[in-house]
């Protein structure tokens, strides 16, 4: 979750110096970082306001700036990318779309602020944004687009039936009020579901069958045999298989009820779970993806992730705060493969994974990675010399134990130093916040990544926001949402 009043403004001196050096010595620094940006176009997006709706980036430098963070991205069946990002809790949500394969993104009206006339006291949101796109066209020939965001009192769900030109807001998208970290997924022409924690830390899945106008179906993601998970769990995203209509909700927690007692609450998150619904989200059965025998290992580090390929194979991706692993299921979540590590040198630390699956057995995974790793300190306490990139990995035979991932850094350095992974409880640097995302164009199979960057940049594709100077690099005042679009290489189509 992002709260705008907590934005730090003071630069960490060594981090700022390293950031300026990175601009000057980028090829030399990147030589140790797996040749960043090979085959990717990298640029900043525009914010609204002040940029007018329809502003295309990269473009006019003064318009292509923003202060948003913690973004999300999806691709429609026609190849259109949609992305959203947060202005912060209470500050509304930004949105963009690309109709040229991610080469440019144009601003669309803010899903929250543009719908403020329908506010009943909760909107605009601006916290924990997520995005979903219907897999089937509506009566007007468009794919419904859904942008969710958090208000804490409830969940905003904004729907566009006209390719993002206008939005209809439902400011009470959650049947149970008092919510945190919502996710959204779409199915069919007009079904959309949101999942969220309530104040008691239940994990609810709420579905609408009229494009978000009303959410009438409510289910608990914890089945009767796992009711104790309410006492200790960390959520992940929600996904729906468009072919089978099976609903998947991922999360992490302890192995059993005793684990919640032994660890004293939300610490023994050493098991990755997949809640599976074969009846459209009415009921769920909780399947164990992987249980680490070490109770001190936690997989609740923003966030466990699920994606589904065209053949119905399901992928679980998760981080232990140092490395990223994936497991797959070819029987709709009933059984899972042994986890395999994804990241490799020079990304010896990897956090905040997100994945997108394409054709049968094909998957892209992204994360924030650095070559720093001392075996003792968590990323929260990494020194300011640790340089972070967005890493991109791909596997075209992911349901085989003999397969392997290619890996590269898709961006220049996006942050130096510690990365706090404890949400709003963090006392360290939260410039990368809690998550970001990747989507793949169904027509080409090439990826577009949306991510957070707190570095001072001033080039043809990136202009600094007001107040962001070289001295302020690596601080919240330079935080912005950016795009890295794959131009070449293998696809997951």
KOLKOLDREN-126281 format. One record per residue (C-alpha): x, y, z. Coordinates in Angstrom, 1 decimal, decimal comma, always signed. Example, Ala and Ser with C-alpha at 12.3 -4.5 7.8 and 13.67 -1.06 7.14 Angstrom:
! residues 2
<node east="+12,3" north="-4,5" up="+7,8"/>
<node east="+13,7" north="-1,1" up="+7,1"/>
//
This chain:
! residues 493
<node east="+0,0" north="+0,0" up="+0,0"/>
<node east="+1,2" north="+3,5" up="-0,8"/>
<node east="+0,3" north="+6,5" up="+1,4"/>
<node east="+1,3" north="+9,8" up="-0,2"/>
<node east="+1,8" north="+11,7" up="+3,1"/>
<node east="+4,7" north="+9,4" up="+3,9"/>
<node east="+6,8" north="+10,2" up="+0,7"/>
<node east="+10,4" north="+10,8" up="+1,7"/>
<node east="+12,1" north="+13,8" up="+0,2"/>
<node east="+15,7" north="+13,7" up="+1,5"/>
<node east="+18,2" north="+11,9" up="-0,6"/>
<node east="+20,6" north="+9,3" up="+0,8"/>
<node east="+23,9" north="+11,0" up="+0,1"/>
<node east="+25,9" north="+8,0" up="-1,1"/>
<node east="+22,9" north="+6,7" up="-3,1"/>
<node east="+22,5" north="+10,1" up="-4,8"/>
<node east="+26,2" north="+10,1" up="-5,7"/>
<node east="+26,0" north="+6,6" up="-7,1"/>
<node east="+22,9" north="+7,5" up="-9,1"/>
<node east="+24,7" north="+10,4" up="-10,8"/>
<node east="+27,7" north="+8,2" up="-11,5"/>
<node east="+25,3" north="+5,6" up="-13,0"/>
<node east="+24,1" north="+8,2" up="-15,5"/>
<node east="+27,6" north="+9,0" up="-16,6"/>
<node east="+29,2" north="+5,5" up="-16,4"/>
<node east="+26,2" north="+3,4" up="-17,3"/>
<node east="+27,9" north="+1,1" up="-19,8"/>
<node east="+30,7" north="+0,3" up="-17,3"/>
<node east="+28,3" north="-0,3" up="-14,4"/>
<node east="+26,0" north="-2,3" up="-16,5"/>
<node east="+28,8" north="-4,5" up="-17,8"/>
<node east="+28,5" north="-6,3" up="-14,4"/>
<node east="+24,7" north="-6,3" up="-14,6"/>
<node east="+24,0" north="-8,6" up="-17,6"/>
<node east="+23,8" north="-6,0" up="-20,3"/>
<node east="+20,7" north="-4,1" up="-19,3"/>
<node east="+18,1" north="-3,0" up="-21,8"/>
<node east="+19,2" north="-5,2" up="-24,6"/>
<node east="+16,1" north="-5,5" up="-26,8"/>
<node east="+14,0" north="-3,2" up="-24,6"/>
<node east="+12,6" north="+0,4" up="-25,0"/>
<node east="+12,7" north="+2,2" up="-21,7"/>
<node east="+10,8" north="+5,4" up="-21,0"/>
<node east="+8,7" north="+7,4" up="-18,4"/>
<node east="+4,9" north="+7,8" up="-18,5"/>
<node east="+2,8" north="+10,9" up="-18,2"/>
<node east="+0,7" north="+11,9" up="-15,2"/>
<node east="-2,8" north="+13,3" up="-15,2"/>
<node east="-2,9" north="+16,0" up="-14,1"/>
<node east="-0,9" north="+17,9" up="-15,3"/>
<node east="-0,6" north="+16,2" up="-18,7"/>
<node east="-3,8" north="+16,2" up="-20,7"/>
<node east="-5,6" north="+13,0" up="-21,5"/>
<node east="-4,2" north="+11,4" up="-24,7"/>
<node east="-0,6" north="+12,5" up="-24,0"/>
<node east="+1,6" north="+9,9" up="-25,7"/>
<node east="+5,0" north="+8,8" up="-24,2"/>
<node east="+7,8" north="+8,8" up="-25,1"/>
<node east="+7,0" north="+12,3" up="-26,5"/>
<node east="+7,0" north="+15,8" up="-25,2"/>
<node east="+9,4" north="+15,7" up="-22,3"/>
<node east="+7,6" north="+18,2" up="-20,1"/>
<node east="+4,4" north="+16,1" up="-20,2"/>
<node east="+5,9" north="+12,6" up="-19,8"/>
<node east="+6,5" north="+12,8" up="-16,1"/>
<node east="+4,6" north="+11,5" up="-13,1"/>
<node east="+4,9" north="+10,8" up="-9,3"/>
<node east="+3,0" north="+7,5" up="-9,4"/>
<node east="+4,3" north="+4,1" up="-8,1"/>
<node east="+3,3" north="+0,5" up="-7,5"/>
<node east="+1,9" north="-0,1" up="-11,0"/>
<node east="+0,0" north="-2,9" up="-12,7"/>
<node east="-0,4" north="-4,0" up="-16,4"/>
<node east="-2,4" north="-6,3" up="-18,6"/>
<node east="-2,9" north="-7,0" up="-22,3"/>
<node east="-6,2" north="-7,4" up="-24,1"/>
<node east="-6,8" north="-10,1" up="-26,7"/>
<node east="-6,4" north="-7,5" up="-29,5"/>
<node east="-2,9" north="-6,6" up="-28,3"/>
<node east="-3,8" north="-3,4" up="-26,5"/>
<node east="-1,9" north="-2,9" up="-23,3"/>
<node east="-3,5" north="-1,2" up="-20,3"/>
<node east="-1,5" north="+0,0" up="-17,3"/>
<node east="-2,4" north="+1,7" up="-14,0"/>
<node east="-0,5" north="+3,2" up="-11,1"/>
<node east="-1,1" north="+4,9" up="-7,8"/>
<node east="-0,9" north="+8,5" up="-6,8"/>
<node east="-1,3" north="+7,3" up="-3,3"/>
<node east="-4,1" north="+6,4" up="-0,9"/>
<node east="-6,8" north="+9,1" up="-1,4"/>
<node east="-5,0" north="+10,6" up="-4,4"/>
<node east="-6,6" north="+8,6" up="-7,2"/>
<node east="-5,3" north="+6,2" up="-9,8"/>
<node east="-3,6" north="+6,9" up="-13,2"/>
<node east="-4,1" north="+4,8" up="-16,3"/>
<node east="-2,6" north="+4,5" up="-19,7"/>
<node east="-3,0" north="+2,4" up="-22,9"/>
<node east="-0,9" north="+1,3" up="-25,8"/>
<node east="-2,2" north="+0,3" up="-29,2"/>
<node east="+1,2" north="-0,1" up="-30,9"/>
<node east="+2,7" north="-3,0" up="-28,9"/>
<node east="+4,0" north="-1,0" up="-26,0"/>
<node east="+6,1" north="+1,4" up="-28,1"/>
<node east="+4,0" north="+4,3" up="-26,8"/>
<node east="+1,5" north="+4,7" up="-24,0"/>
<node east="-1,2" north="+7,4" up="-24,0"/>
<node east="-2,9" north="+8,7" up="-20,9"/>
<node east="-6,6" north="+7,8" up="-20,4"/>
<node east="-9,0" north="+9,5" up="-17,9"/>
<node east="-8,2" north="+8,6" up="-14,3"/>
<node east="-10,5" north="+5,7" up="-13,4"/>
<node east="-11,2" north="+7,1" up="-10,0"/>
<node east="-11,2" north="+10,9" up="-10,4"/>
<node east="-13,1" north="+10,8" up="-13,7"/>
<node east="-15,9" north="+8,9" up="-11,9"/>
<node east="-15,9" north="+11,1" up="-8,8"/>
<node east="-19,5" north="+12,3" up="-9,5"/>
<node east="-20,6" north="+8,8" up="-8,5"/>
<node east="-18,7" north="+8,9" up="-5,3"/>
<node east="-20,7" north="+7,9" up="-2,2"/>
<node east="-18,0" north="+8,9" up="+0,2"/>
<node east="-15,2" north="+6,4" up="-0,4"/>
<node east="-13,6" north="+7,4" up="-3,8"/>
<node east="-11,2" north="+8,4" up="-5,2"/>
<node east="-9,0" north="+5,5" up="-4,1"/>
<node east="-5,4" north="+5,4" up="-5,2"/>
<node east="-4,1" north="+2,6" up="-2,9"/>
<node east="-3,0" north="-0,9" up="-4,1"/>
<node east="-4,1" north="-0,6" up="-7,7"/>
<node east="-4,7" north="-3,6" up="-9,9"/>
<node east="-6,1" north="-4,1" up="-13,4"/>
<node east="-8,0" north="-6,8" up="-15,4"/>
<node east="-9,4" north="-7,1" up="-18,9"/>
<node east="-12,3" north="-9,2" up="-20,1"/>
<node east="-11,3" north="-12,0" up="-22,4"/>
<node east="-14,4" north="-11,7" up="-24,6"/>
<node east="-15,7" north="-8,5" up="-26,3"/>
<node east="-18,8" north="-6,8" up="-25,1"/>
<node east="-21,9" north="-5,8" up="-27,3"/>
<node east="-20,0" north="-2,7" up="-28,5"/>
<node east="-17,1" north="-4,8" up="-29,7"/>
<node east="-14,7" north="-3,7" up="-26,9"/>
<node east="-13,1" north="-5,6" up="-24,1"/>
<node east="-14,2" north="-4,4" up="-20,7"/>
<node east="-11,3" north="-2,9" up="-18,6"/>
<node east="-11,4" north="-3,0" up="-14,8"/>
<node east="-9,2" north="-0,9" up="-12,6"/>
<node east="-9,4" north="-1,5" up="-8,8"/>
<node east="-7,9" north="+0,6" up="-6,0"/>
<node east="-8,1" north="+0,8" up="-2,3"/>
<node east="-9,7" north="+3,3" up="-0,1"/>
<node east="-9,3" north="+1,3" up="+3,2"/>
<node east="-13,0" north="+1,8" up="+3,9"/>
<node east="-13,8" north="-0,3" up="+0,8"/>
<node east="-12,6" north="-1,2" up="-2,7"/>
<node east="-13,1" north="+1,1" up="-5,8"/>
<node east="-13,8" north="-0,8" up="-9,0"/>
<node east="-13,9" north="+1,3" up="-12,1"/>
<node east="-15,2" north="-0,2" up="-15,4"/>
<node east="-14,6" north="+1,0" up="-18,9"/>
<node east="-16,7" north="-0,5" up="-21,8"/>
<node east="-15,2" north="+1,9" up="-24,4"/>
<node east="-11,4" north="+1,1" up="-24,4"/>
<node east="-10,6" north="+3,5" up="-21,5"/>
<node east="-12,4" north="+6,6" up="-22,9"/>
<node east="-14,8" north="+6,7" up="-19,9"/>
<node east="-15,3" north="+5,0" up="-16,6"/>
<node east="-18,1" north="+4,0" up="-14,3"/>
<node east="-17,1" north="+3,7" up="-10,7"/>
<node east="-18,4" north="+1,4" up="-8,0"/>
<node east="-16,9" north="+2,7" up="-4,8"/>
<node east="-18,2" north="-0,3" up="-2,8"/>
<node east="-16,8" north="-3,2" up="-4,8"/>
<node east="-16,3" north="-5,2" up="-1,6"/>
<node east="-19,2" north="-6,7" up="+0,2"/>
<node east="-17,2" north="-6,8" up="+3,5"/>
<node east="-16,0" north="-3,2" up="+4,3"/>
<node east="-12,7" north="-2,3" up="+5,9"/>
<node east="-10,3" north="-3,7" up="+3,3"/>
<node east="-6,6" north="-4,1" up="+2,4"/>
<node east="-4,6" north="-5,2" up="-0,7"/>
<node east="-7,3" north="-6,0" up="-3,2"/>
<node east="-6,7" north="-7,9" up="-6,5"/>
<node east="-9,0" north="-8,1" up="-9,6"/>
<node east="-9,6" north="-10,7" up="-12,3"/>
<node east="-12,0" north="-10,9" up="-15,2"/>
<node east="-13,8" north="-13,7" up="-17,1"/>
<node east="-16,3" north="-13,9" up="-20,0"/>
<node east="-17,9" north="-10,7" up="-21,2"/>
<node east="-18,9" north="-9,1" up="-17,9"/>
<node east="-17,8" north="-11,2" up="-15,0"/>
<node east="-15,2" north="-9,5" up="-12,7"/>
<node east="-14,0" north="-10,7" up="-9,3"/>
<node east="-12,0" north="-8,9" up="-6,5"/>
<node east="-10,2" north="-10,5" up="-3,6"/>
<node east="-9,1" north="-8,7" up="-0,5"/>
<node east="-8,3" north="-8,9" up="+3,2"/>
<node east="-10,9" north="-7,6" up="+5,7"/>
<node east="-9,9" north="-6,1" up="+9,1"/>
<node east="-9,9" north="-9,6" up="+10,6"/>
<node east="-7,5" north="-10,8" up="+7,8"/>
<node east="-10,1" north="-13,1" up="+6,2"/>
<node east="-9,3" north="-13,5" up="+2,5"/>
<node east="-12,6" north="-12,9" up="+0,5"/>
<node east="-13,3" north="-13,4" up="-3,2"/>
<node east="-16,2" north="-11,2" up="-4,4"/>
<node east="-17,7" north="-11,5" up="-7,9"/>
<node east="-19,9" north="-9,4" up="-10,1"/>
<node east="-21,7" north="-10,7" up="-13,2"/>
<node east="-22,7" north="-7,2" up="-14,5"/>
<node east="-19,3" north="-5,6" up="-15,2"/>
<node east="-18,8" north="-4,4" up="-11,7"/>
<node east="-22,1" north="-2,7" up="-11,1"/>
<node east="-22,8" north="-4,9" up="-8,1"/>
<node east="-20,8" north="-7,6" up="-6,4"/>
<node east="-23,3" north="-10,3" up="-5,2"/>
<node east="-21,2" north="-13,4" up="-4,9"/>
<node east="-19,0" north="-13,7" up="-1,8"/>
<node east="-16,7" north="-16,6" up="-0,9"/>
<node east="-14,0" north="-17,3" up="+1,7"/>
<node east="-10,7" north="-18,3" up="+0,1"/>
<node east="-9,9" north="-20,4" up="+3,2"/>
<node east="-11,8" north="-23,8" up="+3,1"/>
<node east="-13,1" north="-25,5" up="+6,3"/>
<node east="-9,8" north="-27,5" up="+6,7"/>
<node east="-7,7" north="-24,3" up="+6,7"/>
<node east="-9,9" north="-21,8" up="+8,6"/>
<node east="-6,9" north="-21,2" up="+11,0"/>
<node east="-5,2" north="-19,4" up="+8,1"/>
<node east="-7,1" north="-16,3" up="+9,1"/>
<node east="-4,6" north="-15,9" up="+12,0"/>
<node east="-1,6" north="-15,8" up="+9,7"/>
<node east="-1,5" north="-15,3" up="+5,9"/>
<node east="-0,1" north="-13,0" up="+3,2"/>
<node east="-2,1" north="-12,6" up="+0,1"/>
<node east="-1,2" north="-12,8" up="-3,6"/>
<node east="-3,0" north="-12,1" up="-6,8"/>
<node east="-6,2" north="-13,5" up="-8,2"/>
<node east="-6,5" north="-15,2" up="-11,7"/>
<node east="-9,2" north="-16,8" up="-13,8"/>
<node east="-8,6" north="-19,4" up="-16,6"/>
<node east="-10,7" north="-18,1" up="-19,5"/>
<node east="-11,1" north="-21,6" up="-20,9"/>
<node east="-12,0" north="-23,6" up="-17,9"/>
<node east="-13,3" north="-20,6" up="-15,8"/>
<node east="-11,4" north="-22,0" up="-12,8"/>
<node east="-10,6" north="-19,3" up="-10,2"/>
<node east="-7,1" north="-19,3" up="-8,6"/>
<node east="-6,2" north="-17,2" up="-5,5"/>
<node east="-2,6" north="-17,5" up="-4,2"/>
<node east="-1,3" north="-16,7" up="-0,7"/>
<node east="+1,2" north="-17,9" up="+1,8"/>
<node east="+0,9" north="-19,0" up="+5,5"/>
<node east="+2,0" north="-21,6" up="+8,1"/>
<node east="+1,8" north="-25,3" up="+7,5"/>
<node east="-0,8" north="-25,9" up="+10,3"/>
<node east="-2,6" north="-24,2" up="+13,1"/>
<node east="+0,3" north="-24,9" up="+15,5"/>
<node east="+2,5" north="-22,8" up="+13,2"/>
<node east="+0,4" north="-19,7" up="+13,9"/>
<node east="+1,0" north="-20,2" up="+17,7"/>
<node east="+4,7" north="-21,1" up="+17,5"/>
<node east="+5,5" north="-18,0" up="+15,5"/>
<node east="+3,2" north="-15,6" up="+17,2"/>
<node east="+1,1" north="-14,5" up="+14,3"/>
<node east="+2,1" north="-13,3" up="+10,8"/>
<node east="+5,7" north="-14,6" up="+10,6"/>
<node east="+5,6" north="-18,4" up="+9,8"/>
<node east="+4,6" north="-17,9" up="+6,2"/>
<node east="+6,7" north="-20,9" up="+5,0"/>
<node east="+4,0" north="-22,5" up="+2,9"/>
<node east="+2,7" north="-21,4" up="-0,5"/>
<node east="-1,0" north="-22,1" up="-1,1"/>
<node east="-3,3" north="-22,0" up="-4,1"/>
<node east="-7,0" north="-21,6" up="-3,3"/>
<node east="-8,8" north="-23,3" up="-6,3"/>
<node east="-12,5" north="-22,8" up="-7,2"/>
<node east="-14,0" north="-25,0" up="-9,9"/>
<node east="-17,5" north="-23,5" up="-9,5"/>
<node east="-16,8" north="-20,0" up="-10,6"/>
<node east="-15,6" north="-18,6" up="-7,2"/>
<node east="-18,5" north="-19,8" up="-5,1"/>
<node east="-16,4" north="-22,2" up="-3,0"/>
<node east="-12,6" north="-22,8" up="-2,7"/>
<node east="-10,3" north="-25,7" up="-1,9"/>
<node east="-6,8" north="-24,8" up="-0,6"/>
<node east="-4,0" north="-26,7" up="-2,2"/>
<node east="-0,4" north="-26,7" up="-0,9"/>
<node east="+2,1" north="-25,7" up="-3,6"/>
<node east="+5,2" north="-26,0" up="-1,5"/>
<node east="+6,0" north="-26,2" up="+2,2"/>
<node east="+9,5" north="-25,3" up="+3,3"/>
<node east="+10,6" north="-27,4" up="+6,2"/>
<node east="+12,3" north="-24,3" up="+7,7"/>
<node east="+9,6" north="-22,5" up="+9,7"/>
<node east="+11,6" north="-19,3" up="+9,6"/>
<node east="+11,4" north="-19,0" up="+5,8"/>
<node east="+8,6" north="-16,7" up="+4,7"/>
<node east="+7,1" north="-16,4" up="+1,3"/>
<node east="+4,9" north="-13,4" up="+2,1"/>
<node east="+7,4" north="-10,9" up="+0,6"/>
<node east="+5,2" north="-9,0" up="-1,9"/>
<node east="+3,8" north="-11,2" up="-3,3"/>
<node east="+3,1" north="-14,8" up="-4,2"/>
<node east="+2,0" north="-14,8" up="-7,8"/>
<node east="-0,2" north="-17,0" up="-10,1"/>
<node east="-0,5" north="-17,1" up="-13,9"/>
<node east="-2,1" north="-19,5" up="-16,4"/>
<node east="-1,0" north="-20,4" up="-19,9"/>
<node east="-3,1" north="-21,2" up="-22,9"/>
<node east="-3,1" north="-24,9" up="-22,2"/>
<node east="-4,4" north="-24,4" up="-18,6"/>
<node east="-1,0" north="-25,0" up="-16,9"/>
<node east="-0,9" north="-23,0" up="-13,7"/>
<node east="+2,3" north="-21,3" up="-12,4"/>
<node east="+3,1" north="-20,3" up="-8,9"/>
<node east="+5,9" north="-17,8" up="-8,4"/>
<node east="+7,2" north="-16,7" up="-5,1"/>
<node east="+10,2" north="-15,2" up="-3,3"/>
<node east="+11,8" north="-16,0" up="+0,1"/>
<node east="+13,2" north="-12,5" up="+0,3"/>
<node east="+16,4" north="-13,5" up="-1,5"/>
<node east="+15,6" north="-15,8" up="-4,4"/>
<node east="+12,6" north="-16,4" up="-6,7"/>
<node east="+11,2" north="-19,8" up="-7,3"/>
<node east="+8,4" north="-21,2" up="-9,5"/>
<node east="+6,3" north="-24,4" up="-9,5"/>
<node east="+3,7" north="-25,6" up="-12,0"/>
<node east="+0,6" north="-27,6" up="-12,0"/>
<node east="-0,8" north="-29,4" up="-15,1"/>
<node east="-3,9" north="-30,8" up="-13,3"/>
<node east="-5,6" north="-27,5" up="-12,4"/>
<node east="-3,9" north="-26,9" up="-9,1"/>
<node east="-4,3" north="-30,4" up="-7,6"/>
<node east="-0,6" north="-31,3" up="-7,6"/>
<node east="+2,5" north="-29,2" up="-8,0"/>
<node east="+6,1" north="-29,7" up="-9,2"/>
<node east="+9,1" north="-29,3" up="-7,0"/>
<node east="+10,0" north="-25,6" up="-6,9"/>
<node east="+12,9" north="-24,5" up="-9,1"/>
<node east="+15,0" north="-21,3" up="-8,6"/>
<node east="+14,5" north="-18,8" up="-11,4"/>
<node east="+17,1" north="-16,0" up="-10,7"/>
<node east="+20,8" north="-16,5" up="-11,2"/>
<node east="+24,0" north="-14,4" up="-11,2"/>
<node east="+24,2" north="-11,5" up="-11,4"/>
<node east="+20,8" north="-11,2" up="-9,8"/>
<node east="+21,9" north="-12,9" up="-6,6"/>
<node east="+19,0" north="-11,2" up="-4,8"/>
<node east="+15,5" north="-11,2" up="-6,3"/>
<node east="+12,3" north="-9,8" up="-4,9"/>
<node east="+8,8" north="-8,8" up="-5,8"/>
<node east="+8,1" north="-11,3" up="-8,6"/>
<node east="+5,4" north="-11,1" up="-11,2"/>
<node east="+4,7" north="-13,5" up="-14,1"/>
<node east="+2,7" north="-13,7" up="-17,3"/>
<node east="+2,1" north="-17,0" up="-19,2"/>
<node east="+1,5" north="-17,3" up="-22,9"/>
<node east="+1,4" north="-20,4" up="-25,1"/>
<node east="+1,6" north="-23,9" up="-23,6"/>
<node east="+4,7" north="-24,1" up="-21,3"/>
<node east="+5,8" north="-20,5" up="-22,0"/>
<node east="+6,3" north="-17,9" up="-19,2"/>
<node east="+7,9" north="-14,6" up="-18,5"/>
<node east="+8,9" north="-13,6" up="-15,0"/>
<node east="+10,1" north="-10,2" up="-13,8"/>
<node east="+11,5" north="-9,0" up="-10,5"/>
<node east="+13,7" north="-6,3" up="-8,9"/>
<node east="+17,2" north="-7,7" up="-8,6"/>
<node east="+20,7" north="-6,8" up="-7,4"/>
<node east="+24,1" north="-8,5" up="-7,4"/>
<node east="+24,5" north="-7,7" up="-3,7"/>
<node east="+24,0" north="-10,6" up="-1,3"/>
<node east="+25,7" north="-11,1" up="+2,1"/>
<node east="+23,8" north="-14,1" up="+3,3"/>
<node east="+22,7" north="-12,3" up="+6,5"/>
<node east="+20,9" north="-9,1" up="+6,0"/>
<node east="+17,4" north="-8,8" up="+4,4"/>
<node east="+17,0" north="-6,4" up="+1,5"/>
<node east="+15,6" north="-3,8" up="+3,9"/>
<node east="+19,1" north="-3,4" up="+5,3"/>
<node east="+21,1" north="-3,6" up="+2,1"/>
<node east="+23,9" north="-0,9" up="+1,8"/>
<node east="+23,5" north="+2,0" up="-0,5"/>
<node east="+26,0" north="+0,4" up="-2,9"/>
<node east="+23,5" north="-2,2" up="-3,8"/>
<node east="+22,1" north="-1,4" up="-7,3"/>
<node east="+18,7" north="-2,7" up="-8,3"/>
<node east="+17,4" north="-3,4" up="-11,8"/>
<node east="+14,3" north="-4,8" up="-13,3"/>
<node east="+15,1" north="-8,3" up="-14,4"/>
<node east="+13,3" north="-10,3" up="-17,1"/>
<node east="+13,5" north="-14,1" up="-17,4"/>
<node east="+11,8" north="-16,3" up="-19,9"/>
<node east="+11,2" north="-20,1" up="-20,2"/>
<node east="+9,6" north="-21,6" up="-23,3"/>
<node east="+9,4" north="-25,2" up="-21,9"/>
<node east="+8,5" north="-24,3" up="-18,3"/>
<node east="+6,6" north="-27,5" up="-17,6"/>
<node east="+9,7" north="-29,6" up="-18,0"/>
<node east="+12,2" north="-30,3" up="-15,2"/>
<node east="+15,0" north="-30,0" up="-17,8"/>
<node east="+14,0" north="-26,5" up="-18,9"/>
<node east="+15,9" north="-23,3" up="-18,0"/>
<node east="+15,4" north="-19,6" up="-18,0"/>
<node east="+17,1" north="-17,0" up="-20,0"/>
<node east="+17,7" north="-13,8" up="-17,9"/>
<node east="+18,6" north="-10,2" up="-18,5"/>
<node east="+18,2" north="-6,8" up="-16,9"/>
<node east="+15,6" north="-5,0" up="-18,8"/>
<node east="+16,3" north="-1,5" up="-17,4"/>
<node east="+19,1" north="+0,7" up="-16,1"/>
<node east="+19,5" north="+1,0" up="-12,4"/>
<node east="+16,1" north="+1,9" up="-10,8"/>
<node east="+17,2" north="+2,1" up="-7,1"/>
<node east="+20,2" north="+2,0" up="-4,8"/>
<node east="+20,3" north="+0,6" up="-1,2"/>
<node east="+17,7" north="-1,0" up="+0,9"/>
<node east="+14,3" north="-2,1" up="-0,3"/>
<node east="+11,7" north="-2,3" up="+2,5"/>
<node east="+9,3" north="-5,3" up="+2,2"/>
<node east="+7,1" north="-4,7" up="+5,3"/>
<node east="+4,4" north="-2,5" up="+3,7"/>
<node east="+3,4" north="+0,6" up="+5,6"/>
<node east="+5,2" north="-0,7" up="+8,7"/>
<node east="+8,5" north="-0,1" up="+7,0"/>
<node east="+11,0" north="+2,3" up="+8,5"/>
<node east="+13,4" north="+2,1" up="+5,6"/>
<node east="+13,3" north="+3,1" up="+1,9"/>
<node east="+9,9" north="+2,3" up="+0,2"/>
<node east="+10,6" north="+3,9" up="-3,2"/>
<node east="+9,9" north="+0,6" up="-5,0"/>
<node east="+6,8" north="+0,0" up="-2,8"/>
<node east="+5,3" north="-3,4" up="-2,9"/>
<node east="+4,9" north="-4,7" up="-6,5"/>
<node east="+4,9" north="-4,0" up="-10,3"/>
<node east="+4,0" north="-6,1" up="-13,3"/>
<node east="+4,5" north="-7,6" up="-16,8"/>
<node east="+2,1" north="-8,5" up="-19,6"/>
<node east="+2,6" north="-10,1" up="-23,0"/>
<node east="+1,0" north="-9,0" up="-26,3"/>
<node east="-1,2" north="-12,0" up="-27,3"/>
<node east="-0,5" north="-11,1" up="-31,0"/>
<node east="+3,3" north="-11,1" up="-30,8"/>
<node east="+4,1" north="-12,7" up="-27,5"/>
<node east="+6,5" north="-9,8" up="-26,6"/>
<node east="+6,4" north="-8,3" up="-23,2"/>
<node east="+5,8" north="-4,9" up="-21,7"/>
<node east="+6,9" north="-4,2" up="-18,1"/>
<node east="+5,6" north="-1,4" up="-15,9"/>
<node east="+7,8" north="-0,6" up="-12,9"/>
<node east="+8,9" north="+2,0" up="-10,3"/>
<node east="+12,1" north="+4,1" up="-10,7"/>
<node east="+13,4" north="+6,6" up="-8,2"/>
<node east="+16,5" north="+7,7" up="-10,2"/>
<node east="+17,0" north="+11,2" up="-11,7"/>
<node east="+16,8" north="+10,9" up="-15,5"/>
<node east="+17,1" north="+13,5" up="-18,2"/>
<node east="+17,2" north="+12,2" up="-21,7"/>
<node east="+15,0" north="+11,9" up="-24,8"/>
<node east="+12,8" north="+9,2" up="-23,2"/>
<node east="+12,9" north="+10,4" up="-19,6"/>
<node east="+12,4" north="+13,8" up="-18,1"/>
<node east="+12,7" north="+14,6" up="-14,4"/>
<node east="+9,6" north="+15,5" up="-12,5"/>
<node east="+9,5" north="+18,9" up="-10,8"/>
<node east="+11,7" north="+18,8" up="-7,8"/>
<node east="+13,7" north="+15,8" up="-9,0"/>
<node east="+17,3" north="+16,9" up="-9,3"/>
<node east="+20,6" north="+14,9" up="-9,4"/>
<node east="+21,0" north="+15,6" up="-5,7"/>
<node east="+17,5" north="+14,1" up="-5,0"/>
<node east="+18,0" north="+10,9" up="-7,0"/>
<node east="+17,2" north="+7,8" up="-5,1"/>
<node east="+14,5" north="+9,5" up="-3,0"/>
<node east="+10,7" north="+9,7" up="-3,2"/>
<node east="+10,6" north="+13,0" up="-5,0"/>
<node east="+12,1" north="+11,3" up="-8,0"/>
<node east="+9,8" north="+8,2" up="-7,8"/>
<node east="+7,9" north="+7,6" up="-11,0"/>
<node east="+6,3" north="+4,9" up="-13,1"/>
<node east="+8,1" north="+3,8" up="-16,3"/>
<node east="+7,8" north="+1,3" up="-19,1"/>
<node east="+10,2" north="-1,3" up="-20,5"/>
<node east="+8,9" north="-2,9" up="-23,7"/>
<node east="+10,5" north="-5,9" up="-25,4"/>
<node east="+11,5" north="-5,1" up="-29,0"/>
<node east="+13,3" north="-8,3" up="-29,9"/>
<node east="+14,1" north="-11,8" up="-28,7"/>
<node east="+11,9" north="-14,9" up="-28,1"/>
<node east="+8,2" north="-14,5" up="-27,5"/>
<node east="+5,8" north="-16,5" up="-25,4"/>
<node east="+3,0" north="-16,6" up="-28,0"/>
//
